[in-house]
């Protein structure tokens, strides 16, 4: 008589039988794979399985997640550019638009060329200093430059443009009246200091002093300045016109003084910007070799007079004639600035505010009567 285990279950016996059957099937398949297939066929199957497995894994990685809008992981990781930069109108991440601008004095003596960092500036003022040599005041808010210079000294009239933006002011010394006003007005001064500026061995002093936005941020933090405060009125900005509405070409020249400071802008229809030339040569960045392209140019006519000490006075407060080169065209109008702390306003001939295309703007401040050829 067959012995029956009291703890056994007929269903368990059934499952065990099925399991044995499955193992038998697997065993037969393995035997077939090992014995019946040729070595060459085995290699082909193995390569196929490896490729298939790799493609399967890659497909899982790139397939969009079910978010309801078919957004991939990579798309979700893209920064959200939803805030207009106050200085340029370009859409950036919100924290970038909340940074206080840095103003940096950059020289334009022929021994200082090519300069570094002008291609990254959001806004640039250019005006003559003594000797009819132009100098730049470059503002950085929503773009960063890892090399800026050569950094040079301050002049008093640049302080009115710093004041209207409540900007930090980086410079290497300055004229006595400029230094006195910086102290008197409590400007956010970032005077040349060891650790935040450096000298390049590739050029002789004084044309070899450089800094960067990261260095200036560290400097401002060390002085307990507030880095995240925007306290100025933004100009009006607009989108680019379609290519069909842009002219094929347009060039113009500004005769600041001598041929060494002849400025020319060449319009680029495809990108709707202007390539800058100085003294007949395309002006390029010293570090990356790229040409300096500018979105908008405003030419501001004012009174510039020589002083007894050899320096000049530049009229920054008041009003005067202006020309605006935007979208490959020129518009006549005026500029107006009521006080040092007020933002300069640009108007067309009908009194409407000028609308700049989104991007960098260079303001060329020239003596009344200066020849602008277009």
LOTOR-529103 format. One line per 3 residues: their letters; for each residue x, y, z of C-alpha. Coordinates in steps of 0.001 Angstrom, whole numbers, plus 500000, padded with zeros to 6 digits. Each point is the difference from the previous one (the first is absolute). Layout:
A) X/Y/Z; ...
***
This chain:
XXX) 500000/500000/500000; 501238/503391/499112; 500940/502069/503033
XXX) 498216/503291/500207; 501639/502958/501719; 497481/501733/502188
XXX) 501648/503354/499306; 499939/499702/496224; 497584/501763/497750
XXX) 498828/498706/496611; 500294/503515/498581; 503652/500152/501111
XXX) 500645/496777/498129; 498466/501560/496903; 502158/503126/500281
XXX) 503094/497889/500559; 499183/497980/496886; 499556/503185/497963
XXX) 503262/501400/501362; 501844/496842/499038; 498471/500282/496540
XXX) 501129/503595/499636; 503528/499100/501119; 499963/497171/497485
XXX) 499029/502428/497223; 502736/502456/501044; 502470/497157/500152
XXX) 499093/498899/496482; 500354/503569/498725; 503393/500339/501658
XXX) 501094/496674/498544; 498837/501160/496575; 501854/503312/500355
XXX) 503198/498291/501218; 500041/496952/497744; 497935/500641/496899
XXX) 501036/503573/499109; 503319/500600/498319; 502613/502215/501729
XXX) 499525/502639/497303; 496231/500075/500560; 500519/500251/503748
XXX) 502265/503048/499515; 497461/501680/497723; 497213/499427/502530
XXX) 502173/501301/502836; 500872/503187/498079; 496347/500472/499093
XXX) 498949/499698/503654; 502652/502504/501089; 498967/502540/497349
XXX) 496308/499509/500717; 500581/500441/503733; 501992/503179/499442
XXX) 497362/501484/497728; 497298/499094/502466; 501841/501714/502856
XXX) 500686/503092/497858; 496345/500171/498973; 498899/499982/503626
XXX) 502417/502867/500705; 498815/502284/497207; 496286/499173/500052
XXX) 497937/502890/501368; 498472/499641/503415; 496240/500019/500185
XXX) 499567/503598/501152; 496965/500776/497924; 501885/502280/497594
XXX) 502572/497548/498582; 502924/501871/501615; 503296/498132/500117
XXX) 502305/500034/502989; 502568/502067/498090; 497345/502564/499086
XXX) 498902/500185/503624; 503585/500734/501030; 500293/503013/497668
XXX) 500159/503311/501905; 496825/502036/500002; 500629/503259/498146
XXX) 496931/501981/500963; 501260/503339/501345; 501192/502927/497880
XXX) 503458/501250/500925; 499556/503667/501037; 503078/501142/498056
XXX) 499405/498088/496765; 496421/498750/499839; 501333/496509/499257
XXX) 498106/497237/501806; 502121/498371/502688; 499565/498052/503217
XXX) 498412/502085/502742; 503080/500039/502321; 502126/501452/497168
XXX) 497545/502860/499518; 500151/500809/503723; 503758/500613/500118
XXX) 501306/503496/500580; 502081/501128/496977; 503776/500346/500125
XXX) 501511/502993/498226; 503633/499588/498934; 502336/502630/498544
XXX) 501771/498589/496918; 502604/501912/498040; 500140/500423/496241
XXX) 503549/501203/499432; 501452/498193/496968; 502441/498221/502378
XXX) 497011/498534/501855; 498505/498297/496950; 498571/497459/499642
XXX) 498046/500280/503231; 498389/497181/501946; 496359/499706/501022
XXX) 498404/502737/497903; 498174/497320/498019; 498207/498925/503199
XXX) 498938/503484/501122; 496267/500724/500155; 500478/503760/499686
XXX) 503039/502109/499075; 500607/503755/500098; 502856/501345/497872
XXX) 501259/503578/500259; 503279/501880/499643; 502353/500677/502893
XXX) 503103/502193/499884; 502098/499815/496862; 496825/499240/498005
XXX) 500412/496328/500924; 496688/498215/500542; 499318/497837/503039
XXX) 497211/497523/500768; 497709/499554/502958; 498667/496447/499560
XXX) 497069/498706/502042; 499421/496320/500728; 496718/498762/501469
XXX) 498643/496897/498291; 503217/498852/498355; 503256/499038/501671
XXX) 503531/500470/498686; 502947/498066/501413; 502501/502602/498784
XXX) 499335/503746/499793; 502508/502673/499158; 502361/501679/499847
XXX) 498405/501785/502973; 500861/503698/500276; 499218/503048/502099
XXX) 496790/501887/500592; 498871/503364/498687; 497300/502038/501689
XXX) 497451/499973/497157; 499827/496185/499934; 498655/500114/503565
XXX) 496681/501417/498796; 499395/496865/497904; 501023/497790/502929
XXX) 497585/501898/502263; 497005/499559/497718; 500375/496207/500218
XXX) 500959/499870/503712; 502838/497820/498754; 503247/498779/501510
XXX) 502971/501962/498652; 503291/498246/499213; 502990/502169/499069
XXX) 503709/500551/500639; 500316/503410/501601; 498653/503103/498324
XXX) 500164/503732/499602; 499969/501940/503318; 496470/501321/499456
XXX) 498700/496524/499110; 501528/498399/503107; 498616/502811/502159
XXX) 496488/499499/498604; 500185/496213/500491; 500789/500597/503669
XXX) 497460/502801/500425; 497102/498137/498341; 500670/496669/501706
XXX) 500207/498162/496700; 500243/496200/499973; 503705/500301/499423
XXX) 502155/497102/498811; 503346/501743/499731; 502928/497901/498777
XXX) 501064/497659/502822; 502271/496972/500204; 498136/496709/499724
XXX) 497191/501356/497821; 502076/501264/497064; 503092/498576/498338
XXX) 502821/501136/497736; 500664/498246/496702; 503602/499288/499054
XXX) 499128/500293/496295; 499800/503817/500104; 501855/502838/501714
XXX) 498339/502038/502747; 497708/501866/500149; 498294/498102/497155
XXX) 499950/496603/501735; 497576/500164/502935; 497075/497556/499853
XXX) 497102/498743/502077; 496929/497767/499569; 496383/500040/501113
XXX) 500635/497134/502429; 502896/501951/501552; 497885/503133/500259
XXX) 497151/498064/501619; 502449/498746/502629; 501283/503550/500478
XXX) 496483/501426/500400; 499103/497248/502475; 503121/500746/502063
XXX) 498787/503603/500312; 496515/498820/501070; 498355/501506/496925
XXX) 496630/498662/498888; 500575/498061/496767; 496327/499428/499238
XXX) 498324/503349/499672; 498745/501615/496796; 499154/503668/500464
XXX) 499598/501618/496594; 497419/500420/497275; 500433/497699/497034
XXX) 499866/501328/496458; 497336/498678/497632; 500912/496886/497988
XXX) 498393/498121/497148; 500454/496834/497949; 502005/499965/496767
XXX) 498155/500724/496770; 499777/497161/497496; 502927/499647/497621
XXX) 497839/501194/497104; 499572/503359/501762; 503727/500511/500593
XXX) 502219/501845/497516; 502643/498027/498159; 502790/502298/501196
XXX) 500684/503191/501928; 503302/501398/501276; 500815/503173/501906
XXX) 503054/501732/501481; 500590/502177/503062; 502956/502384/499804
XXX) 500897/500338/503692; 503399/501593/499440; 503001/498593/498121
XXX) 500087/497011/497659; 501034/497804/502968; 496550/500600/501495
XXX) 497885/499804/496880; 497066/497714/500812; 498009/498159/497356
XXX) 497018/497673/500277; 499049/497476/497308; 496449/498662/499981
XXX) 499382/496244/499865; 496600/499198/498531; 499974/496330/501039
XXX) 500607/500693/503693; 498534/503515/500127; 503042/501456/501748
XXX) 503055/502137/499247; 503653/498987/499819; 502238/502651/501522
XXX) 503208/501267/498379; 502665/502237/501538; 502697/501771/497970
XXX) 498950/498037/496927; 500266/496577/501646; 497250/497722/501299
XXX) 500140/500262/503781; 500397/496565/501580; 500135/498585/503494
XXX) 503562/499241/501117; 499106/496724/501682; 497647/498279/497566
XXX) 500824/501822/496767; 496318/500637/499255; 498880/503264/498429
XXX) 498123/502470/502170; 496422/500066/498774; 497525/502530/501364
XXX) 496212/499932/499753; 499281/503739/500351; 502066/503187/499760
XXX) 498933/503387/501326; 502088/503044/499092; 499563/502736/502599
XXX) 501124/503526/499076; 501031/502271/502871; 502440/502697/501096
XXX) 503560/498809/500596; 502439/502701/501087; 503704/499951/500862
XXX) 501102/500978/503498; 503088/501861/501118; 501460/496831/501515
XXX) 499874/498217/496642; 496918/497934/500830; 496509/500529/498548
XXX) 496513/500693/501251; 497169/498019/498419; 496383/501125/500200
XXX) 498027/497070/501394; 497050/501926/501461; 497495/501799/497781
XXX) 498925/499085/496494; 501171/499990/496416; 499905/498448/496582
XXX) 500342/496236/499526; 500158/497404/497247; 498846/496398/500456
XXX) 501258/497135/497848; 497616/497068/500475; 498931/497178/497666
XXX) 502275/501251/497215; 498390/503453/499948; 500633/503435/501472
XXX) 497492/502033/502006; 500466/503630/501021; 498971/501136/503436
XXX) 501170/501402/503317; 501462/498968/503360; 498934/501348/503399
XXX) 501448/499525/503500; 498639/502131/502833; 502523/499178/502727
XXX) 502939/497730/500772; 497766/497374/501585; 497361/500083/497260
XXX) 500155/497590/497074; 500724/501579/496648; 496933/499909/497762
XXX) 500176/499631/496211; 497159/501398/497867; 499226/500035/496287
XXX) 499146/503182/498085; 496344/499690/501071; 500835/499735/503687
XXX) 499382/496262/500293; 502412/497808/501943; 502432/498097/497827
XXX) 499429/496255/499928; 503281/498104/499815; 500311/496468/498674
XXX) 500750/497450/502718; 503739/499867/500505; 503028/502128/500793
XXX) 500048/503778/499543; 502993/502300/499507; 499564/503720/500702
XXX) 502507/502102/498073; 500288/503413/501693; 501474/502580/497620
XXX) 500617/503725/499753; 497236/502030/498342; 500838/500260/496326
XXX) 501943/496734/499874; 499780/498417/496586; 497875/496845/499865
XX) 500170/498633/496496; 497199/497759/498675
***
